[in-house]
């Protein structure tokens, strides 16, 4: 199964690809949510969240966390969201 996360540049060219096709624990990604500033994003799959942050100095996305065992059957979720933290 093809299981990839692809980030694009503003002009539509591929910036970076994270390929999880060889990871048996990954199923399709069903939803994602960016933080309000757009420099962090979480992608949801069957039983995991993959969290990335944008490194502006290098213009790359870096995987910072895989959260496992927190959610199951995430296939039914088609939308996610974030909100700014209270100050």
N, C-alpha and C positions, 0 to 999 in steps of 0.2 A: 504494500500500500504506500502511495506517495504521501508523505507527511512532512511538509516543509513550511517554514516561516520565511517570507521574503519581504525585505524592506526595499523601497524604491526611492530614487532621487526625485526632486521636484519635476524634472524633465521626463520622468517615466522610465528611465534606465534603472536596471537592477543595481542596488547599492550593496546588498549583502543577503546571503541565503543561509539559513540554518536547516540542515537536513536531518530528520529523525526517522527516515524510512527504514533504517536497520534496527531501530529500537522497538522490540515487540510490545513494550508497555505503552507506546504512543498510538493512539487512534486518531481520527480526524480532529482538527481544531474547529471548535464550533462557535467561539465568540472571543472578542478581545475588547480591551478598554484602555485608552490612553489617559494619563493624568492631564489636568487642565493645561499645563505648559507644553505638553507633547513630547517630553523628553524621557518618559517612562511608559511602559506598556505591559500588560499582562494578557497572555493568551490562555484560554481554557481548552482542555481536552478531556477525555473520559474521566480521569481521576487525578489530574494534575493541573497546576498553573505554572506557566513558564513566564518569568519576569525578565525584562530587558530594560536597560537604560542607554540613552544615546550619549556617547562620549564626543562632545562638540570639538575638542581639541584635535581628535584623530578622525572625526566624521565617520564613526563606526558605532554599531549597536553591539552591546555586550550583554551576554546572559549573566544575570546576577543571582538568580535563584530558580530552583524547581521546587514547588510546594506540593508534596505528596500526602495522601491520606487525609486530606482536609475535605475533599468533596468526592462523591461517587456519582456515576451516571450523569455527568455534565452534558450529555448529548441533548437533553431536553431543554437546555438553556441556549437561546439564540441571541441574547443581548446581555451586555454587561455595562457597568458604568462606574465612574469615580466621582468624588466630589472633593473640593478643596478642604484642607484641614482648617479647623477654627483657630483663630489667632488669639 
